[in-house]
Each structure stands twice: as C-alpha cells, then as structure tokens.
Amino acid sequence: QVQLVESGGGLVQAGGSLRLSCAASGRTFSFNAIGWYRQALGKQRELVATISSGGNPNYADSVKGRFTISRDNAKNTVYLQMNSLKPEDTAVYYCAAKRSTGWPITQYEYDYWGQGTQVTVSS
C-alpha cells in the first residue's frame, strides 16, 4: 500500500511563508503527476498546483507567482513553497498522486490521497 503524508502546515500571518511536504511511503512506484489541492471550510476542494514526473508545474491562477511546487523523486517527496500568503489561502491542503500516464484533468484521476494539513493565514 502507498501512503501520502503531508506536513508543514500551521498558523502564519498574512504575507508570511510556509513550505508543505508530501512524503510517499510503501510501494511508491514512479508516480506520474502529483497534485496539491486545498479545501476551505464550506467550499469544494480545488486544485492548487500539479507537477509532472518530469518536473513540469502547473498552477491555479490564484496562486501563480506566490506558490512553487517541486519534487524530489529520490526522496519520494513533493513540496509546495507558499509565499505571500493571504487569508484566503486558509484551507486544509492535500497532496495526491497519480500512477498512470497522462496529465490529470480532474481530481478523480488521482490514485492516492494524503490526510491533509491545515494552513491558517491570519490577517
């Protein structure tokens, strides 16, 4: 079985930074795309960023220029560097891994999900 464990969340003031990590354990194989999603209270889960197996990133418009996704395949870990945080970034952040090839179009194409880590940005 594969497990994804997120870490790095916490409480930060607006304008601050956090770095989230997503560590994979178990039979990790070589994941194709890895995504970060977030879900704010009372809202639907939304895509934050995706990174391909080759390291090509894609970002939601709301985080472009502020967040950076990266991956270390040797460590089976994906990172999300979050700078210039805003109160509207407050959410539970989840990482997800897709084993099959092809760029994920929806969250339903991911095979594994972590339990999430809370990020709270105070104004």
VMD Tcl script that draws the C-alpha trace (Angstrom):
set ca {
  {0.00 0.00 0.00}
  {1.02 3.55 -0.62}
  {0.70 6.28 1.96}
  {1.00 10.00 1.41}
  {1.72 12.11 4.46}
  {1.55 15.89 4.37}
  {3.40 18.09 6.82}
  {4.42 21.70 7.25}
  {1.06 23.32 7.81}
  {0.41 25.78 10.59}
  {-0.64 29.29 11.51}
  {1.06 32.20 9.77}
  {0.38 35.89 9.38}
  {-0.61 37.35 6.04}
  {2.46 37.93 3.92}
  {4.30 35.05 5.52}
  {5.53 31.77 4.09}
  {5.14 28.06 4.67}
  {6.57 25.02 2.96}
  {4.42 21.94 2.77}
  {5.87 18.49 2.22}
  {4.20 15.37 0.90}
  {6.14 12.20 1.63}
  {5.20 8.93 -0.03}
  {5.88 5.58 1.58}
  {5.16 1.99 0.76}
  {5.06 0.74 -2.81}
  {5.54 4.14 -4.33}
  {6.45 3.09 -7.85}
  {7.25 6.07 -10.00}
  {4.30 8.36 -9.74}
  {3.24 10.31 -12.76}
  {1.63 13.57 -11.71}
  {1.50 14.82 -8.14}
  {-1.01 17.43 -7.18}
  {-1.71 19.75 -4.29}
  {-5.33 20.52 -3.58}
  {-6.97 22.55 -0.86}
  {-10.38 22.72 0.72}
  {-11.56 25.68 2.71}
  {-14.36 25.34 5.23}
  {-17.68 25.12 3.44}
  {-16.11 25.09 -0.01}
  {-15.29 22.47 -2.58}
  {-11.81 21.08 -2.92}
  {-9.82 22.97 -5.53}
  {-6.59 22.45 -7.40}
  {-3.59 24.44 -6.22}
  {-0.71 23.05 -8.28}
  {0.35 19.98 -10.21}
  {3.76 18.69 -11.18}
  {4.53 16.06 -13.79}
  {7.03 13.24 -13.44}
  {9.45 15.35 -15.43}
  {9.04 18.32 -13.13}
  {6.74 20.48 -15.25}
  {4.49 22.55 -12.99}
  {1.04 23.96 -13.38}
  {-0.67 26.40 -11.03}
  {-4.09 27.71 -10.28}
  {-4.40 31.38 -11.22}
  {-4.98 32.29 -7.60}
  {-1.51 31.13 -6.54}
  {0.62 31.89 -9.60}
  {3.68 33.88 -8.69}
  {3.31 33.05 -5.00}
  {3.46 29.25 -4.76}
  {6.09 26.88 -6.15}
  {5.69 23.14 -6.49}
  {8.71 20.87 -6.72}
  {9.51 17.20 -6.34}
  {12.45 15.07 -5.24}
  {11.87 11.67 -6.79}
  {14.80 10.12 -4.93}
  {13.12 11.04 -1.64}
  {9.58 10.35 -2.87}
  {8.67 13.81 -1.67}
  {6.84 16.73 -3.21}
  {7.00 20.24 -1.82}
  {4.77 23.28 -2.01}
  {6.53 26.52 -1.17}
  {3.92 29.12 -0.32}
  {4.96 32.77 -0.16}
  {2.99 35.99 0.29}
  {0.22 34.07 1.96}
  {-3.24 35.61 2.15}
  {-6.15 34.88 4.49}
  {-7.99 33.36 1.55}
  {-5.27 30.68 1.34}
  {-6.60 29.27 4.60}
  {-7.63 25.66 3.98}
  {-6.73 22.04 4.51}
  {-4.10 21.18 1.93}
  {-3.95 17.69 0.43}
  {-1.46 16.02 -1.84}
  {-2.46 13.41 -4.35}
  {-0.54 11.03 -6.59}
  {-1.43 9.62 -9.97}
  {0.21 6.45 -11.19}
  {-0.98 6.26 -14.76}
  {0.43 8.42 -17.52}
  {-1.33 11.48 -18.82}
  {-1.89 14.88 -17.30}
  {-4.71 14.78 -14.75}
  {-7.75 16.75 -15.75}
  {-9.79 16.23 -12.60}
  {-9.11 15.22 -9.02}
  {-10.86 11.91 -9.66}
  {-7.92 10.67 -11.71}
  {-5.63 10.53 -8.70}
  {-4.99 7.13 -7.12}
  {-3.75 8.15 -3.67}
  {-4.53 10.99 -1.28}
  {-3.00 12.18 1.93}
  {-4.91 13.09 5.07}
  {-4.27 16.79 4.71}
  {-2.52 19.50 6.66}
  {-4.17 22.65 7.95}
  {-2.90 26.03 6.79}
  {-4.31 29.08 8.54}
  {-3.38 32.60 7.47}
  {-4.33 35.38 9.84}
  {-4.96 38.93 8.68}
}
mol new
graphics top color blue
foreach p $ca { graphics top sphere $p radius 0.5 }
foreach p [lrange $ca 0 end-1] q [lrange $ca 1 end] { graphics top cylinder $p $q radius 0.2 }
display resetview
